[in-house]
Amino acid sequence: MSDATTTDLYEVTMALCYLREGTTGQATFSLFVRDLPPERGFLVAAGLESALDHLTGLRVGPEDVAAFASALHRPPRDLEPLLGLTFTGQVRAVPEGRIVLAGEPLLEVTAPLPQAQLAETYVLNLLSHQTTIASKAVRCVLAAAGHPVVDFALRRTHGPQAGFQAARLGAMAGFAGTSNVAAATAEGIPAVGTMAHSFVEAFATEEDAFRAFARSHPGPVTLLVDTYDTEEGVRVAARVLRDLDRGPGSAVRLDSGDLGDLAARARAILDDAGLPDVRIVASGGLDEYAVDDLVRSGAPIDTYAVGTRVGVSADAPYLDSAYKLVELDGHPVMKLSSAKVTAPGRKQVFRRPGCADVIGLMTERPPEDGVPLLETVMLDGRRTGPRASLAECRERLAADLDMLPPAARRIHAPVAPRATTSERLSALTARVRRRIEERLPVHARTVPGAAGR
C-alpha cells in the first residue's frame, strides 16, 4: 500500500462517487485556520514541502484499491475507478516560514474534484501539525532573547516522524541544534547532546563518570550535574574540567529543581574555580513560558534545551484548521453552516506593513503597500521550483517577525492582528450567499456566521 491509503474513509467514498458520476470538474479547496489557539499572536506556515512531496508521489495502485475495498467490505472491482488516480493539479501556497493569521489560506489546491478531495486528509494533517509545532518553536526563540535554544524533543513526540519534523521546524524557527541524529544528518542541523542520569549511575562516583566521558570524547564536553546533589555535582565537574583543561566550550547541564537559583549557584562555583568560559545548559520541562520567566529573572543560563512541551505543543496541541471547497467548475461556492461560514472563490492574502493583512480574491491587484503571500508552487502535478532550504525558511521567518507588532510577539497574553476582507471578496460572498439562500426553504434562509471564517 502507498500513502494514498493514509486518508479518512469518506475521502475514498466521495472520490469514488465523483468518478462514477462523472463529477470531475476543476475544484479549488482552501486550507486555513479559523481561529488561533489561546496564547498565540500569530502562526508560522509549515508543512508545505512535505505536502508537495506527497502530492507529487500520489498514485492509487492495485494494493491501495484492495485496501479501500477491504475497508468498505466490497469487491475490488467496485473500487477500480480509483485505480491509477494521480495528482495533476495546481497548488498555490504561503511559503514555509512566513507568518500567517487566522482566516488566511495557507494553501489552495486546484485539481479535478476526485484528486483534490482524496488529497485532503494527508495534506491537512501535514500542514496542521507542522504549523502547530513551528509556531510553538519560534515562541521559544523569542522568549530566549538571543540565548541559543536546542531541541531535545524526540523521545516524547507523537511518533518518530513527528520527532523528525519537530527537529526540522525548530531549526527553521532558529534553534541552534537538535539531539535527533537522523534529522541532524538529513537536514544539516548541528547535532547536540550530553549524557543521561543513567550514565552517571553506572559508575561508582560522579567523578569517575565525568572522567570516563571526557576520556571517550576529546574536546569540549557537557556534564550532567544533578543526578545526586546539584551543587556538589557542579564542584566535581569543575574539578574534572580544570584538571583536564577542558574549560572553554564545555558546559554543565541542569535538568531539575529551581533552575534559576541553581544556575546562579553553579555560575558562582564555576567562576570561583577559574572557569568563566564553562557554559550552563538548562533542560527539564522547558517551553517558552519557563524560558521567558528564567530570562526575565536574569538567570545565568547560556543555552535552553526544550523537549516534550515544545515537541507536542503541550499548551496548544492542535489547530482549528479546515480544507474547504471554494470553487467548482469556475463557480464560487461556500458553506453556510452556523459558526463555520466559509468565503467563496480562489483567494490571495496581501501582506501590509505591521501584518495589517487583507484577504482578497486571487484576481485582485494588491494594494499599493501590499505584497501577495500565496505563490504558485505546483503546476500539472509537479513542483514549479526546487525545495526551499532551511536557510531560506529561516530568512523568511526572521523578516516577518521584524514586521510583526510587538504585542503579537509577546509570550504572555499576546494580541493577534486580524486580517480584513477586501471589498471584492465581501461583495462576492454576499452574492453567493444570496444565490444559495434563494434555493433554500424560507425557514432556513437566515444563517448566522461571518464571511471569511
BASE-579318 format. One line per field, with one value per residue (C-alpha): residue number from 1; chain; x, y, z. Coordinates in nm, 2 decimals. Example, Ala and Ser with C-alpha at 12.3 -4.5 7.8 and 13.67 -1.06 7.14 Angstrom:
! BASE-579318
nr = (1:2)
kette = (A:A)
xx = (1.23:1.37)
yy = (-0.45:-0.11)
zz = (0.78:0.71)
***
This chain:
! BASE-579318
nr = (1:2:3:4:5:6:7:8:9:10:11:12:13:14:15:16:17:18:19:20:21:22:23:24:25:26:27:28:29:30:31:32:33:34:35:36:37:38:39:40:41:42:43:44:45:46:47:48:49:50:51:52:53:54:55:56:57:58:59:60:61:62:63:64:65:66:67:68:69:70:71:72:73:74:75:76:77:78:79:80:81:82:83:84:85:86:87:88:89:90:91:92:93:94:95:96:97:98:99:100:101:102:103:104:105:106:107:108:109:110:111:112:113:114:115:116:117:118:119:120:121:122:123:124:125:126:127:128:129:130:131:132:133:134:135:136:137:138:139:140:141:142:143:144:145:146:147:148:149:150:151:152:153:154:155:156:157:158:159:160:161:162:163:164:165:166:167:168:169:170:171:172:173:174:175:176:177:178:179:180:181:182:183:184:185:186:187:188:189:190:191:192:193:194:195:196:197:198:199:200:201:202:203:204:205:206:207:208:209:210:211:212:213:214:215:216:217:218:219:220:221:222:223:224:225:226:227:228:229:230:231:232:233:234:235:236:237:238:239:240:241:242:243:244:245:246:247:248:249:250:251:252:253:254:255:256:257:258:259:260:261:262:263:264:265:266:267:268:269:270:271:272:273:274:275:276:277:278:279:280:281:282:283:284:285:286:287:288:289:290:291:292:293:294:295:296:297:298:299:300:301:302:303:304:305:306:307:308:309:310:311:312:313:314:315:316:317:318:319:320:321:322:323:324:325:326:327:328:329:330:331:332:333:334:335:336:337:338:339:340:341:342:343:344:345:346:347:348:349:350:351:352:353:354:355:356:357:358:359:360:361:362:363:364:365:366:367:368:369:370:371:372:373:374:375:376:377:378:379:380:381:382:383:384:385:386:387:388:389:390:391:392:393:394:395:396:397:398:399:400:401:402:403:404:405:406:407:408:409:410:411:412:413:414:415:416:417:418:419:420:421:422:423:424:425:426:427:428:429:430:431:432:433:434:435:436:437:438:439:440:441:442:443:444:445:446:447:448:449:450:451:452:453)
kette = (A:A:A:A:A:A:A:A:A:A:A:A:A:A:A:A:A:A:A:A:A:A:A:A:A:A:A:A:A:A:A:A:A:A:A:A:A:A:A:A:A:A:A:A:A:A:A:A:A:A:A:A:A:A:A:A:A:A:A:A:A:A:A:A:A:A:A:A:A:A:A:A:A:A:A:A:A:A:A:A:A:A:A:A:A:A:A:A:A:A:A:A:A:A:A:A:A:A:A:A:A:A:A:A:A:A:A:A:A:A:A:A:A:A:A:A:A:A:A:A:A:A:A:A:A:A:A:A:A:A:A:A:A:A:A:A:A:A:A:A:A:A:A:A:A:A:A:A:A:A:A:A:A:A:A:A:A:A:A:A:A:A:A:A:A:A:A:A:A:A:A:A:A:A:A:A:A:A:A:A:A:A:A:A:A:A:A:A:A:A:A:A:A:A:A:A:A:A:A:A:A:A:A:A:A:A:A:A:A:A:A:A:A:A:A:A:A:A:A:A:A:A:A:A:A:A:A:A:A:A:A:A:A:A:A:A:A:A:A:A:A:A:A:A:A:A:A:A:A:A:A:A:A:A:A:A:A:A:A:A:A:A:A:A:A:A:A:A:A:A:A:A:A:A:A:A:A:A:A:A:A:A:A:A:A:A:A:A:A:A:A:A:A:A:A:A:A:A:A:A:A:A:A:A:A:A:A:A:A:A:A:A:A:A:A:A:A:A:A:A:A:A:A:A:A:A:A:A:A:A:A:A:A:A:A:A:A:A:A:A:A:A:A:A:A:A:A:A:A:A:A:A:A:A:A:A:A:A:A:A:A:A:A:A:A:A:A:A:A:A:A:A:A:A:A:A:A:A:A:A:A:A:A:A:A:A:A:A:A:A:A:A:A:A:A:A:A:A:A:A:A:A:A:A:A:A:A:A:A:A:A:A:A:A:A:A:A:A:A:A:A:A:A:A:A:A:A:A:A:A:A:A:A:A:A:A:A:A:A:A:A:A:A:A:A:A:A:A:A:A:A:A:A)
xx = (0.00:0.10:0.04:-0.28:-0.45:-0.35:-0.68:-1.02:-1.27:-1.51:-1.25:-1.25:-1.62:-1.66:-1.39:-1.54:-1.88:-1.74:-1.57:-1.87:-2.10:-1.86:-1.83:-1.47:-1.45:-1.18:-1.23:-1.04:-1.01:-0.87:-0.68:-0.69:-0.71:-1.04:-0.91:-0.57:-0.53:-0.52:-0.18:-0.09:-0.04:0.05:0.12:0.42:0.33:0.49:0.44:0.42:0.74:0.60:0.27:0.42:0.62:0.30:0.11:0.40:0.41:0.03:-0.08:-0.35:-0.22:-0.38:-0.28:-0.45:-0.76:-0.76:-0.73:-1.01:-1.23:-1.15:-1.23:-1.57:-1.64:-1.68:-1.52:-1.21:-1.38:-1.62:-1.33:-1.15:-1.25:-0.99:-0.71:-0.43:-0.55:-0.27:-0.25:-0.23:-0.34:-0.21:-0.11:-0.08:0.06:0.22:0.59:0.72:0.85:0.61:0.38:0.01:-0.30:-0.65:-0.87:-0.58:-0.53:-0.21:-0.26:-0.51:-0.54:-0.70:-0.74:-1.01:-1.25:-1.17:-0.80:-0.84:-1.08:-0.86:-0.56:-0.75:-0.67:-0.30:-0.23:-0.44:-0.26:0.09:0.02:-0.18:0.08:0.39:0.23:0.14:0.50:0.67:0.46:0.55:0.92:0.96:0.80:1.08:1.33:1.16:1.15:1.52:1.60:1.92:2.03:2.07:1.78:1.82:1.57:1.56:1.20:1.25:1.19:0.84:0.70:0.40:0.60:0.94:0.82:0.68:1.01:1.19:0.95:1.00:1.38:1.35:1.09:1.29:1.59:1.36:1.25:1.61:1.71:2.09:2.08:1.89:1.96:1.79:2.07:1.86:1.73:2.07:2.22:1.94:1.88:2.23:2.14:2.41:2.37:2.39:2.37:2.52:2.46:2.18:2.15:2.18:2.54:2.64:2.46:2.66:2.99:3.09:3.11:3.02:3.39:3.45:3.16:3.28:3.64:3.53:3.31:3.59:3.83:3.59:3.51:3.81:3.73:3.45:3.21:2.88:2.84:2.51:2.54:2.21:2.20:2.26:2.34:2.35:2.59:2.83:2.79:2.90:3.20:3.30:3.25:3.46:3.74:3.74:3.72:4.00:4.22:4.18:4.20:3.86:3.70:3.65:3.35:3.24:2.93:2.73:2.37:2.09:1.79:1.57:1.49:1.48:1.68:1.72:1.86:2.07:2.21:2.32:2.49:2.65:2.78:2.94:3.11:3.24:3.37:3.54:3.71:3.85:3.61:3.42:3.41:3.22:2.86:2.53:2.27:1.92:1.67:1.37:1.02:1.10:0.89:0.86:0.68:0.95:1.23:1.07:1.05:1.41:1.54:1.34:1.47:1.83:1.92:2.28:2.18:2.35:2.16:1.80:1.72:1.35:1.18:0.84:0.63:0.76:0.77:0.39:0.30:0.16:-0.05:-0.20:-0.16:-0.39:-0.52:-0.88:-0.79:-1.01:-0.99:-1.30:-1.43:-1.45:-1.48:-1.61:-1.61:-1.53:-1.83:-1.76:-1.92:-1.94:-2.06:-2.33:-2.32:-2.36:-2.03:-1.84:-1.92:-1.66:-1.58:-1.61:-1.36:-0.98:-0.80:-0.49:-0.35:-0.19:0.07:0.08:0.31:0.25:0.08:-0.23:-0.32:-0.61:-0.77:-0.89:-0.96:-0.68:-0.75:-0.73:-0.44:-0.26:-0.29:-0.01:0.16:0.06:0.26:0.09:0.17:0.04:0.27:0.22:0.43:0.29:0.15:0.03:0.12:0.48:0.68:0.75:1.09:1.33:1.26:1.31:1.61:1.60:1.81:1.55:1.27:1.46:1.52:1.15:1.05:1.31:1.18:0.82:0.89:1.05:0.72:0.50:0.36:0.53:0.20:0.17:0.52:0.45:0.48:0.20:-0.13:-0.03:-0.26:-0.30:-0.35:-0.67:-0.68:-0.95:-1.15:-1.13:-1.44:-1.44:-1.43:-1.70:-1.92:-1.87:-1.95:-2.28:-2.38:-2.31:-2.49:-2.80:-2.78:-2.77:-3.04:-3.27:-3.27:-3.33:-3.67:-3.78:-3.72:-3.36:-3.25:-3.11:-2.78:-2.57:-2.19:-1.94:-1.80:-1.44:-1.42)
yy = (0.00:0.36:0.68:0.71:0.49:0.72:0.90:0.92:0.67:0.94:1.09:0.75:0.72:1.07:1.04:0.71:0.87:1.17:0.93:0.71:1.02:1.20:1.49:1.56:1.93:2.16:2.22:2.46:2.38:2.63:2.53:2.78:2.81:2.95:3.09:3.10:2.89:3.09:3.25:3.27:3.60:3.45:3.12:3.01:2.84:2.50:2.16:2.27:2.09:1.76:1.82:1.88:1.56:1.37:1.52:1.46:1.09:1.04:0.74:0.49:0.14:-0.21:-0.26:0.07:-0.03:-0.36:-0.18:0.06:-0.24:-0.42:-0.12:-0.08:-0.46:-0.45:-0.64:-0.47:-0.43:-0.18:0.05:0.02:0.37:0.49:0.28:0.49:0.82:1.07:1.44:1.66:1.98:2.32:2.44:2.79:2.84:3.06:2.96:2.78:3.02:3.30:3.43:3.38:3.49:3.35:3.30:3.33:3.05:2.86:2.67:2.63:2.32:2.33:2.00:1.76:1.71:1.35:1.43:1.74:1.55:1.25:1.48:1.65:1.44:1.39:1.75:1.89:1.67:1.78:2.15:2.15:1.95:2.13:2.48:2.40:2.29:2.57:2.83:2.69:2.67:3.02:3.15:2.97:3.16:3.49:3.40:3.31:3.67:3.58:3.28:2.95:2.71:2.34:2.06:1.76:1.65:1.32:1.08:1.20:1.34:1.16:0.92:0.93:1.11:1.38:1.40:1.45:1.72:1.89:1.90:2.05:2.30:2.40:2.47:2.67:2.87:2.94:2.66:2.61:2.23:1.90:1.58:1.39:1.23:1.14:1.50:1.65:1.43:1.48:1.85:1.97:2.07:2.07:1.76:1.83:1.61:1.54:1.23:1.07:1.02:0.65:0.71:0.88:0.60:0.34:0.45:0.43:0.81:1.12:1.20:0.85:0.91:1.25:1.15:0.84:1.05:1.30:1.03:0.90:1.24:1.47:1.84:2.03:1.82:1.88:1.72:1.64:1.76:1.69:1.32:1.34:1.68:1.95:2.19:1.91:1.78:2.13:2.12:1.78:1.88:2.20:1.99:1.74:2.02:2.22:1.91:1.81:2.17:2.13:2.46:2.66:2.53:2.29:2.31:2.17:2.08:2.14:1.93:1.96:2.18:2.56:2.62:2.99:2.95:2.65:2.83:3.12:2.88:2.69:3.01:3.12:2.78:2.77:3.13:3.06:2.76:2.98:2.85:3.16:3.01:2.69:2.74:2.65:2.45:2.42:2.15:1.97:2.05:2.38:2.57:2.94:3.03:2.88:3.02:3.37:3.36:3.25:3.51:3.79:3.68:3.72:3.36:3.30:3.03:3.02:2.76:2.64:2.28:2.23:1.90:1.74:2.05:2.20:1.88:1.82:2.19:2.10:2.41:2.42:2.08:2.13:2.40:2.47:2.41:2.34:2.24:2.37:2.37:2.73:2.70:2.43:2.44:2.81:2.89:3.02:2.81:2.85:2.68:2.85:2.62:2.81:2.94:2.78:3.00:3.00:3.27:3.17:3.19:3.15:3.39:3.58:3.74:4.08:4.14:4.51:4.68:4.56:4.25:4.45:4.18:4.19:3.87:3.92:3.73:3.58:3.81:4.13:4.37:4.42:4.74:4.99:4.88:4.51:4.21:3.88:3.59:3.29:3.17:2.90:2.61:2.33:2.31:1.99:1.79:1.89:2.14:2.47:2.51:2.34:2.26:2.55:2.52:2.57:2.88:3.03:2.95:3.10:3.42:3.45:3.40:3.65:3.91:3.85:3.86:4.20:4.32:4.17:4.41:4.37:4.28:3.98:3.86:3.86:3.53:3.60:3.75:3.82:4.03:3.88:4.11:4.04:4.02:4.23:4.13:4.31:4.48:4.25:3.94:4.08:4.15:3.81:3.65:3.84:3.74:3.37:3.38:3.53:3.28:2.99:3.12:3.17:2.80:2.72:2.68:3.01:2.90:2.82:3.14:3.33:3.16:3.31:3.35:3.59:3.58:3.47:3.23)
zz = (0.00:-0.06:0.14:-0.07:0.19:0.48:0.45:0.60:0.46:0.35:0.11:-0.07:-0.08:-0.21:-0.47:-0.59:-0.63:-0.82:-1.06:-1.11:-1.16:-1.39:-1.15:-1.23:-1.30:-1.16:-0.79:-0.56:-0.19:0.05:0.37:0.65:1.03:1.16:1.49:1.66:1.98:2.31:2.38:2.01:1.85:1.51:1.33:1.12:0.79:0.78:0.62:0.26:0.14:0.29:0.13:-0.21:-0.18:-0.10:-0.40:-0.64:-0.55:-0.51:-0.71:-0.63:-0.71:-0.71:-0.34:-0.25:-0.43:-0.25:0.09:0.00:-0.10:0.23:0.44:0.26:0.26:-0.12:-0.41:-0.55:-0.89:-0.73:-0.65:-0.98:-1.09:-0.84:-0.99:-1.13:-0.98:-0.96:-0.87:-1.18:-1.03:-0.92:-0.57:-0.46:-0.11:0.15:0.15:0.47:0.73:0.66:0.93:0.88:1.07:1.14:0.83:0.58:0.33:0.39:0.07:-0.21:-0.43:-0.77:-0.94:-1.08:-0.79:-0.71:-0.69:-0.47:-0.25:-0.19:-0.11:0.18:0.49:0.43:0.33:0.61:0.86:0.74:0.74:1.07:1.27:1.14:1.16:1.52:1.61:1.42:1.59:1.93:1.85:1.73:2.06:2.24:2.03:2.11:2.48:2.49:2.38:2.19:2.40:2.20:2.21:2.12:2.05:2.29:2.19:2.01:2.29:2.37:2.04:1.90:1.69:1.52:1.22:1.44:1.62:1.28:1.19:1.53:1.48:1.13:1.24:1.54:1.31:1.08:1.39:1.48:1.71:1.73:1.72:1.78:1.96:1.68:1.48:1.18:1.14:1.20:0.93:0.68:0.73:0.81:1.16:1.43:1.65:2.02:2.33:2.67:2.89:3.09:3.46:3.39:3.27:3.60:3.79:3.60:3.77:4.13:4.16:3.96:3.92:3.77:3.53:3.42:3.37:3.17:2.95:2.89:2.80:2.54:2.39:2.32:2.31:2.49:2.69:2.87:3.20:3.37:3.73:3.90:3.94:4.32:4.48:4.22:4.38:4.46:4.10:3.98:4.20:4.08:3.72:3.77:3.92:3.63:3.36:3.53:3.57:3.21:3.07:2.91:3.02:2.70:2.51:2.78:2.99:3.28:3.24:3.50:3.45:3.76:4.06:4.07:3.76:3.82:4.17:4.08:3.77:3.99:4.24:3.95:3.79:4.12:4.17:3.81:3.83:4.17:4.01:3.74:3.47:3.34:2.99:3.10:3.00:3.18:2.99:3.13:3.04:3.20:3.11:2.95:2.70:2.61:2.93:3.15:2.93:2.94:3.32:3.35:3.11:3.28:3.62:3.50:3.55:3.42:3.18:2.84:2.65:2.68:2.58:2.51:2.47:2.53:2.58:2.26:2.05:2.12:2.16:2.50:2.56:2.21:2.05:1.75:1.52:1.42:1.06:0.76:0.40:0.22:-0.13:-0.25:-0.63:-0.87:-1.25:-1.23:-1.00:-0.64:-0.37:0.01:0.33:0.54:0.85:1.18:1.31:1.02:0.72:0.45:0.19:-0.17:-0.46:-0.50:-0.28:-0.22:0.10:0.08:0.35:0.45:0.70:1.06:0.93:0.86:0.61:0.35:0.23:-0.12:-0.44:-0.64:-0.94:-0.74:-0.77:-0.44:-0.25:-0.30:0.02:0.00:-0.12:-0.22:0.01:-0.19:-0.46:-0.73:-0.61:-0.83:-1.18:-1.36:-1.05:-1.05:-0.84:-1.01:-0.84:-0.60:-0.24:-0.01:0.21:0.59:0.55:0.31:0.55:0.85:0.65:0.56:0.93:1.06:0.81:0.90:1.28:1.23:1.07:1.34:1.60:1.95:2.11:1.88:1.98:2.35:2.53:2.78:2.66:2.30:2.08:1.73:1.43:1.24:0.87:0.69:0.39:0.06:-0.09:-0.38:-0.17:0.06:-0.24:-0.39:-0.05:-0.03:-0.39:-0.34:0.00:-0.17:-0.45:-0.21:0.02:-0.27:-0.32:0.05:0.22:0.37:0.73:0.65:0.48:0.77:0.87:1.15:1.09:0.94:0.60:0.56:0.86)
***
